[in-house]
């Protein structure tokens, strides 16, 4: 019977980085979104500028029956609308299936592991970097939500 040498375990540098990467909470800006940023119900809101671009990262807060639920939305352009991912701090990342804009009105469908999609209905406020509205959960539960777009330092390469 041949005797083999000791086992050698190789660890990828990327695996090490995965365990040392900062959490979303550490990456969040100091000015986290608050519901007080949203206008009171019935307040007229002018439409956002036509140049408003929702692509990028957004910090969000959902008031779930008095309990704050924070996280990050990552949105990108696809087929004349937006899609991406929602990463709540307390649960796993889920797909933003589609987000559409009509003037200042926003509709968003977010994948859910149970009972079908969750929907957001709201409005863009100010220059388009603030979303205010309502998350509509299963069985019609409604919770207020606000999202603030993070500053984007990306500059596309010239062609």
TASULDA-V18161 format. One record per pair of residues at least 12 apart in sequence whose ideal C-beta (glycine too) atoms are under 10 Angstrom apart, sorted by the first residue. I is the first residue (numbers start at 0). J is the second residue. Records with the same first field share a line. If there is no record, write none. Layout:
I: J / J
This chain:
22: 88
23: 56 / 58 / 69 / 70 / 71 / 86 / 87 / 88 / 92
24: 69 / 70 / 71 / 88
26: 56 / 58 / 71 / 149
27: 56 / 58 / 69 / 70 / 71 / 88 / 149
28: 56 / 58 / 147 / 149 / 150
30: 58 / 147
31: 58 / 59 / 60 / 67 / 69 / 145 / 147
32: 57 / 58 / 59 / 60 / 61 / 67 / 69 / 129 / 130 / 131 / 144 / 145 / 146 / 147 / 148
33: 60 / 62 / 67 / 145 / 147
34: 60 / 61 / 62 / 67 / 131 / 143 / 144 / 145
35: 145
36: 60 / 124 / 125 / 129 / 130 / 131 / 145 / 146 / 147
37: 121 / 122 / 124 / 129 / 130 / 131 / 132 / 143 / 144 / 145
38: 122 / 124 / 125 / 129 / 131
42: 124
44: 102 / 103 / 104 / 122 / 123 / 124 / 125 / 131
45: 102 / 103 / 124 / 125
46: 101 / 102 / 103 / 104 / 122 / 123 / 127
47: 100 / 102 / 103 / 122 / 123 / 124 / 125 / 126 / 127 / 128 / 129
48: 123 / 125 / 126 / 127
49: 102 / 127
50: 126 / 127
51: 100 / 103 / 123 / 125 / 126 / 127 / 128 / 148
52: 74 / 76 / 81 / 127 / 128 / 148 / 151
53: 72 / 74 / 75 / 76 / 80 / 81 / 83 / 98 / 100 / 105 / 107 / 123 / 127 / 128 / 130 / 146 / 148
54: 73 / 74 / 75 / 76 / 77 / 81 / 83 / 148 / 151 / 153
55: 72 / 73 / 74 / 75 / 83 / 128 / 148 / 149 / 150 / 151 / 153
56: 71 / 72 / 73 / 74 / 83 / 86 / 146 / 147 / 148 / 149 / 150 / 151
57: 70 / 71 / 72 / 73 / 74 / 83 / 85 / 128 / 129 / 130 / 145 / 146 / 147 / 148 / 149
58: 70 / 71 / 72 / 145 / 146 / 147 / 148 / 149
59: 71 / 72 / 85 / 86 / 87 / 119 / 130 / 134 / 144 / 145 / 146 / 147
60: 143 / 144 / 145 / 146 / 147
61: 85 / 87 / 117 / 119 / 133 / 134 / 136 / 142 / 143 / 144 / 145 / 146
62: 134 / 142 / 143 / 144 / 145
63: 87 / 89 / 134 / 136 / 140 / 142 / 143 / 144
64: 140 / 142
65: 142
66: 89 / 142
67: 88 / 89
68: 87 / 88 / 89 / 90 / 134 / 142 / 144
69: 87 / 88 / 89
70: 84 / 85 / 86 / 87 / 88 / 89 / 90 / 92 / 93 / 146
71: 83 / 84 / 85 / 86 / 87 / 88 / 92 / 146 / 149
72: 84 / 85 / 86 / 87 / 95 / 98 / 107 / 109 / 119 / 130 / 146 / 148 / 149
73: 85 / 86 / 92 / 95 / 149
74: 95 / 98 / 107 / 146 / 148
75: 95
77: 97 / 98
78: 97
79: 99
80: 96 / 97 / 98 / 99 / 100 / 106 / 107
81: 95 / 97 / 98 / 99 / 100 / 105 / 107
82: 94 / 95 / 96 / 97 / 98 / 107 / 108
83: 95 / 96 / 97 / 98 / 107 / 109
84: 109 / 110
85: 107 / 109 / 110 / 117 / 119 / 146
90: 112
91: 112
92: 110
93: 109 / 110 / 111 / 112 / 116 / 117
94: 108 / 109 / 110 / 111 / 116
95: 107 / 108 / 109 / 110 / 119
96: 108 / 109 / 110 / 116
97: 109 / 116
98: 119 / 130
100: 122 / 123 / 127
102: 122 / 123
103: 121 / 122 / 123 / 124 / 125 / 127 / 130
104: 120 / 121 / 122 / 123 / 132
105: 119 / 120 / 121 / 122 / 123 / 130 / 131 / 132 / 146
106: 118 / 119 / 120 / 121 / 132
107: 119 / 120 / 121 / 130 / 132 / 134 / 144 / 146
109: 134 / 136
111: 136 / 137
113: 137
114: 136 / 137 / 138
115: 137
116: 135 / 136 / 137
117: 134 / 135 / 136 / 137 / 140 / 142
118: 132 / 133 / 134 / 135 / 136
119: 132 / 133 / 134 / 135 / 142 / 144 / 146
120: 132 / 133 / 134 / 135 / 141 / 144
121: 133 / 134 / 143 / 144 / 145 / 146
123: 146 / 148
124: 145 / 147
126: 148
127: 148
128: 146 / 147 / 148 / 149 / 150
129: 145 / 146 / 147 / 148
130: 144 / 145 / 146 / 147 / 148
131: 143 / 144 / 145 / 146
132: 144 / 145 / 146
